[in-house]
Amino acid sequence: MALRPVQVNIKALDHSAVGRFWAEALGWSAYSPGVTTYVGPGGGLLWPDPVAVCVDVVPVPEPKTTAKNRVHLDLATNSAADQAELVARLKALGATPAHVGQGDVPWTVLADPEGNEFCVLEPREIYQDTGPIAAVVVDCADPRAMARFWGEAMDWTLHEVTDDHAALRSADGVGPYLEFLRTPGVKTVPDRVHLDLLPYPGDDKAAEVARLRALGATDLDLGQGDVPWTCLADPEGHEFCVLALP
């Protein structure tokens, strides 16, 4: 048994506007099948997407605090000109420069219209076949421990693990990476960005949740009430959800 990440959940005051931003940013399409705005590759609403990790923007009543998100997206580019063009286009869409202590680096740190940080990377060979999202990046204290937990939680393959960085990717070698980056500081507030996982057809969601708890996940009460998904936190407190099969 194993789970797969199917979407990045982003909380927003105006889910429609933030969803439109991310659709334009990624070159995808925005759909509103219910109370959220789902952003995925064009060609019609397909869930879960067989390759991409998509974006689901969920309405909440609270604005983002000044605290830096502990989860963010890295966007891929294929040349210096492509990076510059993408940054300019994103700013025209409403992105703003963000300062998170990055210093003089070759990537550009921006924030979406509600302040959620993300990076536009300089061209890197490793990300040339990922699609527009190069990686979902998680700030953490111990990348090795995170790689152990998430490597057991999901069916993705571990590509790299050091004291400072760990990376996993689909065993099929498609879509973005999931990366864990050693980062100073501690998590102090619920994050506005998290991963949603999904069982495979035929797998038992309750059994998967029990397996995650045995690996070190803990139950999380966000006031979600009686819902078909299960809210959990990984061993460092990062929120994630296990969704129900459609």
N, C-alpha and C positions, 0 to 999 in steps of 0.2 A: 504494500500500500504506500501511496505517496500523494502529495498535493502538488498543484501547479499554480504559480502566480498568474492571474488573469487580468488584473487591472490595478492601477495606482489610484487610490481614493484621495481626492483633494476636497477639503471643506471650503465653502465660500459663502459670503453673504448673498451674492448674486450669482447663482450657479450658471444661469444662462450666459451671462457676460463672460465669466471666467471660462466656461466651456467653449464659447466662440473663440476666445483668445487662444486656447490650447489647440483647437482645431486648425486655426490659421497658422499657428506656430509650427505644428507638426505636418502640415499639409494633409490633414485628415478631414473627416466630416463629423459634425456634431449632431447627435440625435437626442430626443427627449422622450424616451419610452414610458416615463413615469414622472416621479418627482425629482429626478436627477438629470444631469446632462452627460451623456455618454459620448466619448470621443474615440473614434477608431478609424482605421483605414477606409477609404471610400469604396463605393460599390455596393452599398446597402448595409443595413445593420446586421452584423454577424456576431453572436456572443455564445461562447467565448471565441475570440479570434484564434485560429490555429497556430499563428506565429507570433503576432505582436502582443506585448503587454500594453493594454489600452489605458485610458484615463476615464474615471467616473467622478464628476464634480457634484458634490452633495451639498444642499443648502443647510446652513446653520445660522443661528441668530447672533453669534458672537464674532466680532472682528478678530483678525490675527493680532497677537501681542507682539511686542518688540523682540521677543526671543526668536533666535534663528531656528528654523525648522531643523529637526534632526534627520529628516529624510528629504532628498531632493532629486530632481532629474538632471542628468547630463545629456545635452543634445550633441549629435554628431555632425561634423562637416567634412568635406572631402578636399578642401584646398583653403589657402589663406584668403583668397578672394571670396570663396563661399562663406567662410566664417564672418568676414566683414559685412557681406551682403545680408546674412541672416541676422546679425546683431542689429543692423540698421532697420531691417524689416520688423523685427520684434519691438524695437523702440517706437516705431510708427504705429504699432498695434496697441501700445500702452505699457510696454515693459519699461522698467526704470533701472538704472545702475544700482547695484547692491554692494555694500561694503561689509564683509564678514571676516576681515583680517587676512585676506588672501595675498596682499602685497603685490609684488611685480611678478605676474604669472602670465603664461601664454593663452590662458582661457579667459573668457569674459563672464563675470557674475552679474546676473540680472534678477529682477523680481517681477512676477506677473502682476496684473492690475490690483490684486489684493495683498501683495507683499510676499508671496511664496517664492523663495529663492530657487534659482536654477542656474546651470552653467552652460555656456556655448563653448564647446571644446575646440581647440586647434585641431587640424586634421591628424588623426592617429590611425595607423594601419590596422590596429586591432578592432577598431569600430567601423570599418568600411562596409561591413555587410549586416549591420545591426538594424538598419532602418533609422528613422529620425531620432529615436531615443537610444543613445549609446549605453546608458546605464541608469539604474535606480541605485542611488548612493545613500547609505545609512551611516551616520556618525555613531561611533561606539567607543567603548573603553578597551575592548578586547576582541580584535578581529578574528583571532583563532577560535575563541569560544563561540562567537557568532557564526563562524563558518561551520563549526561542528553542529550547532543546533539547526541552522537553516539547511545544511546539507542533509541532515536526517529528516527534516520536516518536508522537504521537497524532493522531486526527482531530478533536480538539476545537478550538473557535474561541476566539481571544484576545479578551477583553473589555476588558481594561485592562492597561497596563504603565507603570510609573514606576520611579524609582530605588529606591523603598521597597516596592512592591507590584505583583504581577501576578496576573491571574485568567483562567482558561480555563473553558469549559463546553461540554458536548455541542453539536454543531452543530444538533441538534434542539431545543435550548432546554429540556431536561428534566433532572431530577436535580440533584445538587450541583455546586458549583464546585470547581475545583482552584486553590488560591491559594498564592503564594509571597510570604513576608513577610521583609523584611530584618531580621535579628536578630543582635545581638552574640554573640560566642562562636564556637567551632568544634566540629565534630562529633568526639567523642573515643571513643565506644563504638558498637557496632552498635545500631541502633534496634530497638525492640520493635514498631514500627508501620511498615508500608510498603504501597505499592500493588502490586497484581497486575494485569498487563495481559494481554490476550488478542487473538490475531489474529481476523480475520473469516473465516467459512467460505470455503474456496477459496484463502485466502492461505497462503503458505509460511512456517512459523514460523522455520526456519533463515534464510531470506532476511530476515525481519523483524529477527532478532537481529543479523545482519550489518549491516543498515542502521543499527541503534542504535549499534553499535560505531563505524561511520563517523561518526556524529553526535557521538561523544565518550564513549559509555558504555564501561565497563570490566568485565571478567569478575570475578566475586566467588565466592570459595570459603568457604562457611559450614559446611563439613563435610556438605553435602547429599548427597554420593555420586552414584550413578547414578539420577537422577530425570528425569521427563519435562518438567520446567520448567527454565528457565535463569535463574540468579541474576546480576544485573548491578548496577552502581552508576552513578548519573548523574554529570555532571562535578563535582559538589560532594560526591560520596561517599554520597548517599542510596541505600540499597538498594531494589531493586524486582525483581520476577520476571516473566518472560514465560511464561505458562502454555501448555499444549498444548490444542488443541481436543479436546472430548470425542468 
